[in-house]
Amino acid sequence: MTNSTLIQIPEQILELGPVVFVVNVSGGKDSTATALAMREAGIPHRRVFADTRWEAAETYEHLDMLREKLGPIDVGGYPGGMPAKIREGARFASRMQRWCTRELKIEPLRAYCDAIESGDALAVTVTGIRAEEGTAKNGRAEMAEVEDDERWGGWMWRPIHKWTIADVLAIHHRHGVPVNPLYQIGHDRVGCYPCVMANKEDVRLVADHSPARVAEIRDLEAGAKVLREQRNAETPGRYAHTDAHFFRTVMRDKPTMPIDEVVAWSRTERGGRQLPMFPAVPDGGCFRWGLCEAPAPADKPSE
């Protein structure tokens, strides 16, 4: 452990008075590192997971392992999660309309924080957002370590904002906690399986390792089409298109694409014209970071 990774409660938060720290745990490397950092620093906190009902089986298993290592992780979420939302609205989230993040994560987590606030105690949300993973679109590099976030509706603390991937992996090793197995097969991110923002390699990995999820998307697309046709018959023009697909494209003449076509494209060479001669080697997750499997600890970490 180095001084650079030993976190301390910021003065801004100390000035708030009584607070309850709530760590959002997703099963990913950064949120896990955040929970471990809070534990290492001896800062009392609660942990909560927003269950979208759209996570990989490996993520749910990983969360069970984290409960054994860290203690309780509460669960919040919309009843039925992503599949229920899709069936109710006959709609899929998209890059431009990411209702999934708002309705399946932000709103349930905000409700959780509101429910545990009592008297003068404020809930301070603790997240694993890091500047190193910032892009022009997500703006993570410019985010403050501490702020009263109007969009979130409360105080936000990002204690590992300045950490590197090496710092994140190091704290996993110190506590004998392996990273989510999805990183081991090449995924860079593990939230939602798949995410509407998934890239070509992510789609291929999901198709290769979870054909059942592809089948589920296929069924949801078919169900959305039937429901749109029924609703359009009742209210003409309610939907501009009766076809509805999980993934959108950049093609004006074909804004969405059936899951089977997307999977077929994900397995082609760059440019999407032909299949590769040899199986593709993932370049994300642990393939990008190097070795990151934590050794099994001899003893259970002390509380």
N, C-alpha and C positions, 0 to 999 in steps of 0.2 A: 504494500500500500504506500502511495506517495502523497505528499501534501497536496498535490494538484487534484487528487481524486478523493480526498477526505472532505465530504461536504459539510457545510455549516448552515444553520438557519439564517437567512439574510436579515439584516436590521429592519428592513421594510416590513417583514412579516412579524418580527418580534414586537414591533410597535402596534400591531393590530390588537394585541391582547390575547385572550384565550382562543386557540385555534385547534381544529382537528385536521390533520393531514390525511389526504385521501390519494393513494397512489393508483393510477389507472394501469392495470396490468392486462396486456393483450396476449401474452404468450410469446411476444417478440423479444429480441435481444436487448433493445434499449429500455423497454419498460421493466424487464427483469433486472437489468443493471441498476435501474433507479431504485427498485425495491431493495436490492442488495445493499446499495449505497446508504439508504435510510437505515437499514439494520446495522450496517457497519458503524455508522455514526451514532447509533443509539437513540435515534429519533422515533418516538412512538408514532404509529400511523396505522391506517386501515388500508386494505387493498380491495379493489373491485374490478370485475371483468364485465365488459358490455358484450353480452352474448348475442351475436347477430343471427345465430342458427345457420351460419354460412361459413363456418370455419372448417379447416381440415381436421380429420380424425386425429392426426398427430398433434394438433394444437390442443385439443381437449385432453389428450393423454399427457401432454407436457404440463398443462395447468394442474393436473392432479399431482404430478411429480413436484411442482412448485409448492403445492399445499403441504406436502410432506416436509419440504425443506424450510419453508417460510412461515407456515401457519395458514389460517383461514384466508380465503379469497372469496369475497361476496360476489354475487352475480346479479346483474340488472339487464334489462332489455325489453324489447317490444314482444308481446306474446306471439309466438310463431315465427318471429324474425323475418329475414329476407324473403323466404318462400311465401309467407303469409302476406307480406306487403305486395309482392308481385301479383299474387292471385287476386287480392282485393282491388287493386287498381288496374290490372291488365297492363302493367307498365314496368319498364326496366329503368334502373338508374343509368346515368350517362356522365360523360366528362363535364357537360354543361349543366346537368341537373342531378347533382349528387345528393339526392334526398336520402340515400342510404346512410351517409355519414351523419346527417342531422337527425334523422328519425330513429335510426338503430343504435347510434352511439352517443351523440351529444345530448339528446333529450333524456334518455334513460340515466345517463351519468349525472346530469344536472339534477334530475329528480332524486337520485340517491344522495347527492350532497345536501340538497334542501332538506331531506328527511332526517339527516343525522345532526343538523344544526340545532342547538338548543340553548336557550338563554342568550348569553353574550358570545358564545363560542361560534366562530366562523369556520366554515369548511374551506380549506385551501387545497386546491387540486394540484397534484404533483405528477408531472408527465416526463417521459423520456425523450423529448424532442432534442435533437442535437444539431448544431450549426453545420457540422461537417456534411450532413445529408441535405443541406439546403440547396434549392434550385431557384431560378427566377420565378417559377410558378408557385412553389409552396412557401417561399419567403422565410424559411426556417433560420437562415443565417442572420436575418435582421431582427428576429424575435428577441424580446427582453428576457432576462433570466427570471424576473419577477414583475408582474403587472396585474392590475385590476382590469381584467379582460371583459369589455362590454359584450363582445360576441358570445363569450362563454357564460357570462352572467355572474362572475365572481373572481376571486383571486387565483392566480395561476403561478406555480413555481416550477421552473425547469432546471433542476440542480445539476444535470449532466450536460447542459447546453454546450459547454466548451470541450467536452470529452472527445477523444478520438476512438476509432473502432478498436484500437489496441487497448485502450482503457476499458472499454466495454467487455472485451474478451477476457482481459486480465481479472476483472472482478468475478466473472463466472468461474475462472480457474481457482481463484482464492477460496471460493466457497464450494468447490466441487460440484458446480451446477452446469450441466451441459446446455448448449443452446438448442433451440427448437430443431427437431430433426429435419424440418423442411429446408433449413439452410444447408444441410448436408447433401441434399439432392440438387441444389443449385438455385433455390429461390432467394431473392434479395429481401423480400418482405413476406410476412406471414398472415397479415390481417385480411380476412375475407378470402374465400378459396373457390373460384377466382374473384379478383377485384375487377370492376368495370374498367379500371385503368391498366389492366394486365398487358404486358408486352408480349411479343411473339414467343419468346422463350418460356415465359410463365404459362402461356396457354398450352404449349407443348408438354411442359412438365406436368400440368394438371391432367391433361389427356392421358399421358403415359402412366401416371401413378394413381389416378382416381377416375377411371372410366365411369364409375357410378355417378360422379358429380356431373359429367358430361351428359349422361342419360337424364339426370334430374333437370338440367337446363333445357334439354330437348323437350321434355314433358311440359315444363313451364312455358316455353315458347308456343307449343301447340295449344295449351290451355288459354294463354293470353289471346291467341288468334280467334278461338271459338268465342270467348267472352266479348271481344271487341265486335265481332260480327253480330252477336246477339244485341249488344247495346246500341250499335248503329242502326239495327232494324227498329229498335224502340225509339231512338232519338237520332234521326239521320244527321250525319256529319259530326257526331260526337268525337270520332277518331278520324284523323286525316288518312291514316293507313290502318288496315286491319292486321297486317303482319307486324309482329313485335318480336325483337330479338335481343338477347343479352348484350351482344357487342355491337358497337357502331363502327362505321368506317369513315374514311375521309373522301369517299367517292360521292359526288352529288347525285349520280343516277342510281346509287345503291347505298343509301345512308346506313342501313343495317344489314347484317349477314347472319344466316342460320348457323347455329353452333357447329354443325358438322362441316360446313364450308370453312369456318374459322379454324377448326382443328386441322383440316387438310392443309390449309395455308400455313399453319404453324410448323408443319413438318417439311416444308419446302426449303430450298436454298434461299440465300439472300435475293430479294426481288420477287420471290414467290412463284417461280416458274416451273421448277422441277425438284424432285426429291434428291437429297444428297446421297452420295455413294456410300458414305459411312455415317453411323449414328453421330448426332451432334454432341459435343462435349459442353456441358453447362459452363458459363463464365460468371455466374452470380453466386451469392452466398459464400460458402466456405471455399469454393473454387477461386473466388476473387480475393478473399482475405488470407488464405493459407490455412494451415492446420488450426482448428479451433475446437476440437473435442476435448472437454474437460476430463481429467482423470478421475476415476471413482475415489472418493475420499475414504480414508481408513476408518474415520469415525464421523458420526453425525455432527455437523457444525453446532457449536454451543449457542444457546439462546442469548 
